[in-house]
Amino acid sequence: MPDSVTNGAANDYAANKMRRDYILEEMLTEETISAAQYEGAVATVIAPVITASTTGCATAGANAYFCEYVVHALQTDPIFGEDEETRLLNFRRGGYDVYTTLDLDLQGAAVTAMNENVPKISDEGDVGAVISSVQVGTGRVLAMTQNKDYSQDPAVLNSGANSTAINYNTDRAAGGWSGFHPGSTYKVFTLAEWLNEGHSLNERVNSARTSHWG
């Protein structure tokens, strides 16, 4: 690191230079580089470019919200530890082999559809939209995306409404928010149950609200 006393900017990264020059000398001895290349390389000032490693769901790109959904499950489901402290310790300690249900083909199609049809920000208001797809019969999540960029960096979150760390696909219990009303999505299930009970498409139901005042 630049502020290191033994190997930093103050002593021109002495340990790095020693190791580099040793390797260059061996390369010259083995004749894998020429004398001119050796002299040029040895004379080069060491100027490290240090990039902090990136971890967490931010590295999952378009799959970040699904990643966050899985991480939340690992940290909250009692199957991974009897209490919060134990679960967090198990999660940080490593050793898990996590196999998820995400279908990358379906996920890619969902992300493309979202990007092409719903803007991340709009002059008409803050728009939120999600696409969640589950496997019939199992409930396994096959696709999960929304019209926002995932980030937990306060600087990024404060830069505009296009980014959020909140998963709109899930409720608060699963690490998300209040969710969306299902709306007309439930009509098909209501109709299926109606037919399953033996009714026909030609029957009518009086759904007008009535009041009895005595």
Backbone torsions as a table, in degrees:
resi	resn	phi	psi	omega
1	MET	NA	150.5	-177.2
2	PRO	-56.4	-31.9	-176.9
3	ASP	-92.8	9.3	179.2
4	SER	-67.9	136.9	-179.0
5	VAL	-72.1	-39.2	-175.6
6	THR	-91.4	-21.4	-177.2
7	ASN	-151.2	68.9	-176.7
8	GLY	-137.8	-167.0	-177.4
9	ALA	-63.7	-31.9	-176.4
10	ALA	-63.4	-34.2	179.6
11	ASN	-113.8	26.3	176.2
12	ASP	57.4	35.5	177.1
13	TYR	53.2	57.9	-172.6
14	ALA	-56.2	-44.6	-178.0
15	ALA	-65.3	-41.1	177.0
16	ASN	-62.2	-43.4	-178.7
17	LYS	-64.5	-41.4	179.6
18	MET	-60.5	-44.9	-179.2
19	ARG	-68.4	-41.9	179.6
20	ARG	-62.5	-46.2	-177.8
21	ASP	-65.7	-34.3	177.1
22	TYR	-63.0	-44.3	179.8
23	ILE	-64.9	-39.9	179.1
24	LEU	-64.2	-38.9	178.8
25	GLU	-63.3	-42.0	178.3
26	GLU	-65.0	-38.8	177.8
27	MET	-64.4	-37.2	178.3
28	LEU	-68.4	-41.3	179.1
29	THR	-62.1	-40.2	-179.6
30	GLU	-82.2	0.3	178.0
31	GLU	60.2	35.3	174.0
32	THR	-90.2	-13.5	171.6
33	ILE	-134.6	157.7	179.5
34	SER	-84.9	169.3	178.6
35	ALA	-63.1	-38.0	179.7
36	ALA	-65.4	-40.6	178.3
37	GLN	-65.9	-37.9	178.6
38	TYR	-63.4	-48.0	-178.8
39	GLU	-62.0	-40.6	179.9
40	GLY	-66.6	-39.8	-178.5
41	ALA	-69.9	-41.5	179.7
42	VAL	-63.9	-34.0	-178.8
43	ALA	-78.3	-10.5	-178.2
44	THR	-70.7	129.2	178.6
45	VAL	-73.3	134.9	179.5
46	ILE	-77.0	119.9	178.4
47	ALA	-133.8	83.1	-175.1
48	PRO	-65.6	143.2	173.1
49	VAL	-108.8	103.6	-173.8
50	ILE	-98.3	118.9	179.5
51	THR	-115.4	122.5	179.5
52	ALA	-63.0	137.1	-179.4
53	SER	-67.8	144.9	-180.0
54	THR	-105.3	126.9	179.7
55	THR	-130.6	176.1	177.0
56	GLY	86.7	-174.3	-174.4
57	CYS	-69.5	-15.5	177.4
58	ALA	-60.8	-24.9	-179.3
59	THR	-80.3	-7.3	-177.5
60	ALA	-84.7	-2.3	176.6
61	GLY	60.1	-125.5	-177.3
62	ALA	-67.6	-13.1	-179.5
63	ASN	-98.3	11.6	-171.6
64	ALA	-62.6	-38.3	-177.2
65	TYR	-70.6	-34.7	174.7
66	PHE	-67.4	-40.2	176.7
67	CYS	-57.7	-45.3	179.9
68	GLU	-63.4	-36.7	177.3
69	TYR	-61.9	-43.1	179.7
70	VAL	-68.5	-44.2	179.9
71	VAL	-60.7	-41.2	179.3
72	HIS	-61.7	-40.1	178.5
73	ALA	-63.5	-41.5	-179.9
74	LEU	-64.6	-29.0	-175.8
75	GLN	-94.5	-11.2	-175.5
76	THR	-122.3	-23.7	-177.7
77	ASP	-73.2	125.5	-178.4
78	PRO	-57.1	-19.9	179.6
79	ILE	-64.0	-21.1	-178.6
80	PHE	-98.8	8.9	178.4
81	GLY	155.2	145.4	-173.3
82	GLU	-73.8	-20.8	178.2
83	ASP	-143.0	171.1	-174.7
84	GLU	-60.6	-42.4	-178.6
85	GLU	-62.6	-42.9	179.8
86	THR	-65.6	-43.7	-179.9
87	ARG	-62.6	-42.5	-179.7
88	LEU	-66.2	-39.1	177.9
89	LEU	-64.1	-44.4	178.2
90	ASN	-62.4	-39.3	-179.3
91	PHE	-66.3	-44.9	-177.5
92	ARG	-74.5	-27.8	-177.8
93	ARG	-70.0	-27.3	-179.9
94	GLY	87.3	-176.5	179.9
95	GLY	103.9	-12.1	177.5
96	TYR	-77.5	138.2	165.8
97	ASP	-107.0	107.2	-173.9
98	VAL	-102.5	119.3	177.1
99	TYR	-113.2	113.9	-175.4
100	THR	-96.2	174.1	-177.2
101	THR	-98.3	0.5	-175.4
102	LEU	-60.3	128.8	175.9
103	ASP	-96.3	108.8	-172.1
104	LEU	-64.3	-29.3	176.8
105	ASP	-68.6	-48.0	177.7
106	LEU	-65.1	-39.6	179.3
107	GLN	-62.5	-43.4	179.1
108	GLY	-62.1	-40.6	178.9
109	ALA	-66.1	-38.9	179.6
110	ALA	-66.4	-43.3	179.3
111	VAL	-63.0	-43.5	179.1
112	THR	-62.5	-45.2	179.9
113	ALA	-62.0	-40.6	179.6
114	MET	-65.8	-46.9	-178.0
115	ASN	-64.5	-31.8	-177.1
116	GLU	-83.0	-18.4	-172.2
117	ASN	-120.2	-23.0	-177.9
118	VAL	-127.1	119.3	-179.8
119	PRO	-71.5	153.4	176.8
120	LYS	-71.8	-33.6	176.0
121	ILE	-134.7	153.1	-178.2
122	SER	-145.7	145.0	177.1
123	ASP	-69.3	-18.7	-177.6
124	GLU	-84.8	-6.9	179.8
125	GLY	144.0	171.1	180.0
126	ASP	-79.3	106.2	-174.8
127	VAL	-96.0	132.9	175.6
128	GLY	-122.5	131.6	-179.9
129	ALA	-144.8	148.0	-179.6
130	VAL	-135.7	158.3	168.1
131	ILE	-131.9	116.8	176.7
132	SER	-124.0	131.6	179.1
133	SER	-128.8	129.3	179.9
134	VAL	-122.3	155.0	-179.5
135	GLN	-79.3	129.0	-179.7
136	VAL	-62.4	131.1	176.5
137	GLY	93.9	-24.9	-179.1
138	THR	-118.4	-28.0	-176.6
139	GLY	77.8	8.0	179.3
140	ARG	-66.0	132.8	-178.0
141	VAL	-75.9	121.2	-179.1
142	LEU	-101.6	-27.8	179.8
143	ALA	-151.0	144.8	179.6
144	MET	-157.2	115.5	179.1
145	THR	-152.0	167.8	176.9
146	GLN	-152.2	169.3	-172.3
147	ASN	-86.4	40.5	178.2
148	LYS	-137.1	159.2	173.7
149	ASP	-91.4	134.6	-178.2
150	TYR	-80.6	132.9	174.6
151	SER	-163.2	147.0	172.5
152	GLN	-116.0	5.9	179.7
153	ASP	-78.4	117.3	-178.7
154	PRO	-54.8	-37.3	-179.6
155	ALA	-64.0	-40.2	178.9
156	VAL	-69.9	-43.6	-177.8
157	LEU	-63.6	-33.0	-179.7
158	ASN	-83.2	-6.4	-176.6
159	SER	-83.0	-16.3	-179.6
160	GLY	170.6	168.5	-176.4
161	ALA	-82.2	3.0	-179.0
162	ASN	-78.9	-11.6	-176.9
163	SER	-121.4	147.1	175.8
164	THR	-160.0	155.3	174.7
165	ALA	-101.1	-2.7	-177.7
166	ILE	-86.7	130.5	178.6
167	ASN	-86.9	107.7	-178.9
168	TYR	-70.6	-16.4	-176.9
169	ASN	-74.4	-20.6	-172.6
170	THR	-119.4	163.1	176.3
171	ASP	-86.3	179.5	-176.0
172	ARG	-63.2	-33.2	-179.5
173	ALA	-64.7	-24.5	179.7
174	ALA	-104.8	19.1	175.7
175	GLY	88.2	11.0	-177.3
176	GLY	-106.2	-131.6	-178.0
177	TRP	-133.9	-154.8	-173.3
178	SER	-74.9	-13.6	175.7
179	GLY	85.2	-177.1	179.5
180	PHE	-114.0	150.0	172.2
181	HIS	-69.0	136.4	-177.7
182	PRO	-68.1	-26.5	176.5
183	GLY	57.4	-136.0	-174.6
184	SER	-68.7	-9.9	178.2
185	THR	-58.1	-31.8	-176.6
186	TYR	-81.8	-9.6	-179.0
187	LYS	-60.8	-41.1	-177.8
188	VAL	-65.1	-35.0	178.6
189	PHE	-71.8	-37.9	177.4
190	THR	-64.1	-43.1	178.8
191	LEU	-64.3	-41.8	-179.6
192	ALA	-61.6	-41.9	179.5
193	GLU	-68.3	-36.9	177.6
194	TRP	-59.2	-46.9	179.3
195	LEU	-69.2	-35.0	-179.8
196	ASN	-64.7	-28.9	179.3
197	GLU	-83.1	1.8	174.7
198	GLY	98.8	4.5	178.5
199	HIS	-80.5	163.9	178.7
200	SER	-112.2	169.9	179.3
201	LEU	-73.4	-13.4	-177.4
202	ASN	-91.8	-7.7	179.5
203	GLU	-75.8	153.4	178.6
204	ARG	-120.7	149.1	178.0
205	VAL	-124.7	129.5	177.8
206	ASN	-82.5	105.9	-177.1
207	SER	-102.3	11.9	180.0
208	ALA	-67.0	136.9	-179.7
209	ARG	-74.7	132.7	179.6
210	THR	-121.4	153.0	178.4
211	SER	-129.6	138.9	178.9
212	HIS	-118.1	114.3	-173.6
213	TRP	-98.0	4.8	177.0
214	GLY	83.1	NA	NA
